[in-house]
Amino acid sequence: MAKKTVADIDVTGKTVLVRVDFNVPLKDGKVANDRRIVQALPTIEKLIKGGAKIVLMSHLGRPDGKFEPDGSLAPVVEHLKTLVKVPVTLGPKEVIGAEAQKLAAALKPGNILVLENVRFNPGETMPDKAKKNPDKKLTSEQQKTHDDFVAGLAALGDTYVNDAFGTCHRKHASMYGVAKAIQKKGGAAVAGYLVEKEIKYLADAVSNPRRPFVAILGGAKVSDKIKLISALLTKVDRILIGGAMAYTLLKAQGVTIGKSRVEEDQVEEMKKLLAGAGDKIVLPVDHVATDDFANGKPQVVAGVNIPDNLLGMDIGPATVAKFSQIIGECKTVVWNGPMGVFERPDYANGTQKVAEAVAAATVKGATSVIGGGDSAAAVEQMGLDSKMSHISTGGGASLEYLEGKDMPPISILDEK
């Protein structure tokens, strides 16, 4: 269903609560990578030009419901000031309350108030606490903490915009509760341009792909992506699997994997998965391995079987060639997870070559969607981000969207 966006509403003179994802890396007290901030600028600029009074909400890191200096959004605010040409103010460390209300009320059209890290308040993440209870319900005390925080945030504005796709798989106060509260008092709750873009690319990739449609999956644990693999098998033409997760699947095929990382409790499950997948799943046919993770030297294992004294660290050259050929023929490609331990130069070649193959396919007209997380980091590190159709800002969120899971913070938004 099509959701309303900031382009569909009049924000003149209104105080607009915008949930953004400014959960960015910091180094020496400064923003080390501002990609997520830059991605939110189109929505922010639209609201500035529209004469809105803007209140931005975001989390940073994982503070446990209390103020932590290292979790302050102060460095983010200082960086944001260099990107926009309007006054930007940081809210108090209590996040909500009289001081925050005073600052919000004093905003002039086009000006920005950035609330402190919403996770400084325990009410933000209370829905996650509920998952740990047997009946999946909040205690009365937890519910009150959550409701009070929702009410405190909603009191700061009269329109809500969700532009934080990276957290759209979480029913947190600032993601879901505030949207409902704003709607209850007659205000609009809409998507920002970034969320609109994420939905477009991820939804189109799954529901209406141009074929051949290829998914590339990597990373450490196959258990993290079983549901994703199962969901994609009904939609894609091929799934190329690398990274440590490939060794569990190879073992399920009866391949010798040496000392490579394996999830033993998933081997039987992978046998069933492979049996029903036909030829859709494509696994490595050779490897780059080592005899010592910390200090060993890389060596190519020419066949699919890895000697007992070695552990796989990356896909090998024959696998690179095979994967690249398949990618080169595709019209839609979704990629989530590196092909090896790409953070180390000796084992980055597989990820590098796959990234180059995806970029080349995109140049030829394919649609490429990079599913956030390590894949996005690798593509950026290799300077290929500008050659991809779309790089998702949400790792976990993009996975859950591709799995077909409901995303409550998106579902709650106003429909066109």
Secondary structure as GFF3:
##gff-version 3
##sequence-region A 1 416
A	DSSP	three_ten_helix	6	8	.	.	.	ID=ss1
A	DSSP	beta_strand	15	20	.	.	.	ID=ss2
A	DSSP	beta_strand	26	27	.	.	.	ID=ss3
A	DSSP	beta_strand	30	31	.	.	.	ID=ss4
A	DSSP	alpha_helix	35	49	.	.	.	ID=ss5
A	DSSP	beta_strand	53	57	.	.	.	ID=ss6
A	DSSP	three_ten_helix	69	71	.	.	.	ID=ss7
A	DSSP	alpha_helix	74	81	.	.	.	ID=ss8
A	DSSP	beta_strand	88	90	.	.	.	ID=ss9
A	DSSP	alpha_helix	98	105	.	.	.	ID=ss10
A	DSSP	beta_strand	112	114	.	.	.	ID=ss11
A	DSSP	three_ten_helix	118	120	.	.	.	ID=ss12
A	DSSP	alpha_helix	126	130	.	.	.	ID=ss13
A	DSSP	alpha_helix	140	154	.	.	.	ID=ss14
A	DSSP	beta_strand	159	163	.	.	.	ID=ss15
A	DSSP	three_ten_helix	165	167	.	.	.	ID=ss16
A	DSSP	pi_helix	173	177	.	.	.	ID=ss17
A	DSSP	alpha_helix	178	184	.	.	.	ID=ss18
A	DSSP	beta_strand	189	191	.	.	.	ID=ss19
A	DSSP	alpha_helix	193	207	.	.	.	ID=ss20
A	DSSP	beta_strand	213	217	.	.	.	ID=ss21
A	DSSP	three_ten_helix	222	224	.	.	.	ID=ss22
A	DSSP	alpha_helix	226	233	.	.	.	ID=ss23
A	DSSP	beta_strand	238	241	.	.	.	ID=ss24
A	DSSP	alpha_helix	245	252	.	.	.	ID=ss25
A	DSSP	three_ten_helix	264	266	.	.	.	ID=ss26
A	DSSP	alpha_helix	267	277	.	.	.	ID=ss27
A	DSSP	beta_strand	281	282	.	.	.	ID=ss28
A	DSSP	beta_strand	287	290	.	.	.	ID=ss29
A	DSSP	beta_strand	299	301	.	.	.	ID=ss30
A	DSSP	beta_strand	311	315	.	.	.	ID=ss31
A	DSSP	alpha_helix	317	328	.	.	.	ID=ss32
A	DSSP	beta_strand	332	336	.	.	.	ID=ss33
A	DSSP	three_ten_helix	345	347	.	.	.	ID=ss34
A	DSSP	alpha_helix	349	363	.	.	.	ID=ss35
A	DSSP	beta_strand	367	370	.	.	.	ID=ss36
A	DSSP	alpha_helix	373	381	.	.	.	ID=ss37
A	DSSP	three_ten_helix	385	387	.	.	.	ID=ss38
A	DSSP	beta_strand	390	391	.	.	.	ID=ss39
A	DSSP	alpha_helix	395	403	.	.	.	ID=ss40
A	DSSP	alpha_helix	408	411	.	.	.	ID=ss41
###
